[in-house]
């Protein structure tokens, strides 16, 4: 069959999976969000990290990016009865910053919070407590250590198969997405193509599997308007690969998160703290609550 004969036939084929804008809005409302354990941060995120989207979180060292990634890997497992997803997590570590002892600390604190919540709401927590033992939380985090950009590309290609076999995975955290692509790359055009391929696959994963993809990013310096300024690594072209972009920064002695880019969230800032229990409300927020 010639090309002239094939094209008219293709034009007659209906598109599969078409849906109305109303259906899309209703579908988005049905997908839950993953809490960060910081009320102010959840508020500017519309309730937490959204499933079916790719969220980039970047900032200078010491802002708590890895802490936030671990917090999300734990919080995605909060039972549905407690407002969570009751799901599992994938954690991709490119820098070697994942500390299992820290995960255990945050897991224990999460269970303590639910126990306290249970006491306030007077629910029967005994059955849930058995299911949410800290060891079980660790078992529900699938950890991948990636040591080169070729391994990172191979793992990204493998994720669809892995998630298809583990359908209860609802968050994929990459810490950090840029680490291996900032070293030993002379061909910037090749780097851009490889990163674009990774971004497209991750966006497809988020949509098809209804999960959240969280990309932790580093910062670099950029010459802007006569001076060097801090900006997230890989530049503006990479920022278009994510649905949402959150920048972490210092404001005096407090950590803040800023919604830099999002199609559905307004630009806003919120304070947060990194504590022994994980990500929590900032000290100033707690003081305001007590005074009220």
C-alpha positions, -999 to 999 in steps of 0.1 A, spaced: 0 0 0 14 34 -10 18 64 12 -10 82 -6 -33 53 3 -22 50 39 -27 87 49 -65 89 41 -70 57 62 -51 71 91 -73 102 90 -104 80 94 -91 63 126 -105 77 158 -82 90 186 -82 67 216 -84 81 251 -100 115 242 -116 132 272 -134 165 280 -119 193 300 -146 186 327 -134 150 329 -98 162 333 -108 186 361 -128 160 380 -99 135 375 -74 160 390 -96 166 420 -98 128 427 -60 124 429 -47 128 465 -16 147 475 13 137 497 18 158 528 52 173 535 44 173 573 46 211 572 12 228 572 24 261 557 43 243 529 13 220 522 -9 251 519 11 268 492 13 234 474 -25 231 473 -25 204 500 9 187 493 28 171 464 4 163 437 2 129 420 3 128 382 28 157 382 66 162 381 77 186 408 113 200 409 126 211 443 160 229 444 182 249 467 216 254 481 232 227 503 218 226 538 182 235 528 170 200 536 163 187 501 172 152 509 153 154 542 122 165 523 127 136 498 129 111 527 99 127 544 78 122 512 90 86 509 77 80 544 45 101 542 32 84 510 27 53 533 4 71 557 -29 50 557 -59 62 538 -78 64 570 -54 91 582 -55 111 550 -26 94 532 -22 72 502 -12 39 519 14 34 491 51 28 485 80 48 473 110 46 449 141 66 460 168 71 434 201 83 450 227 97 426 248 114 453 250 89 481 232 112 505 205 87 515 209 77 552 188 47 563 193 57 600 176 91 591 148 73 574 142 53 605 140 84 626 115 101 603 94 68 601 93 66 639 82 103 642 55 97 615 40 69 636 42 90 667 23 118 650 -4 93 639 -6 79 674 -11 114 687 -37 121 660 -55 89 670 -56 100 706 -72 133 696 -97 117 673 -104 88 696 -101 62 669 -91 26 672 -54 28 662 -43 -7 673 -47 -24 639 -31 5 621 -2 6 645 7 -30 637 8 -22 600 28 10 604 58 -4 623 90 16 613 105 -16 598 75 -19 575 80 17 564 116 10 554 105 -22 536 82 -1 514 109 22 501 126 8 470 161 22 470 183 25 438 219 38 440 230 53 407 267 60 400 268 74 365 246 92 340 244 60 319 230 41 349 205 69 355 193 67 319 190 29 321 171 30 354 147 56 340 140 33 311 134 4 335 110 23 359 79 17 338 83 -21 340 92 -20 377 62 2 386 39 -20 365 50 -49 387 46 -27 419 14 -8 413 12 5 448 42 28 442 29 64 443 61 86 445 94 85 427 121 107 442 154 114 423 181 129 445 195 146 426 184 146 390 214 168 378 244 154 397 259 131 370 250 155 342 270 184 356 303 164 353 324 153 323 300 167 297 317 186 269 288 181 244 261 203 258 237 195 230 240 158 238 234 165 275 203 185 266 189 156 245 196 130 272 180 151 299 150 158 276 145 121 271 146 115 309 122 143 315 97 130 289 98 94 304 93 107 339 63 129 329 48 99 311 53 77 343 36 103 364 6 105 341 1 68 332 7 55 367 -10 83 386 21 89 408 42 119 419 77 124 406 99 146 427 132 158 413 157 173 437 181 197 421 213 216 429 221 252 423 247 269 402 258 305 394 246 324 364 256 358 351 225 380 351 223 417 346 259 424 354 263 401 384 266 364 393 234 350 409 224 316 422 200 296 400 189 260 397 212 238 378 207 230 340 191 264 333 157 276 321 153 249 294 153 222 321 126 240 341 101 235 313 105 197 319 86 199 352 51 207 361 59 226 393 92 242 404 98 249 441 129 269 452 142 266 488 161 295 503 172 312 535 153 342 549 175 353 578 178 322 600 146 305 586 142 282 557 116 291 531 100 274 501 88 295 471 65 284 443 86 296 413 66 279 385 32 261 383 3 260 360 -22 257 389 -6 272 420 0 308 426 35 321 435 38 321 473 63 314 500 61 294 532 85 288 561 95 253 572 119 236 596 142 206 594 140 189 628 150 156 644 116 144 634 119 155 598 102 184 580 79 204 603 63 238 607 88 266 613 95 277 649 79 311 642 47 294 629 45 273 661 49 305 682 21 322 664 -2 292 669 5 291 706 -1 329 710 -35 325 693 
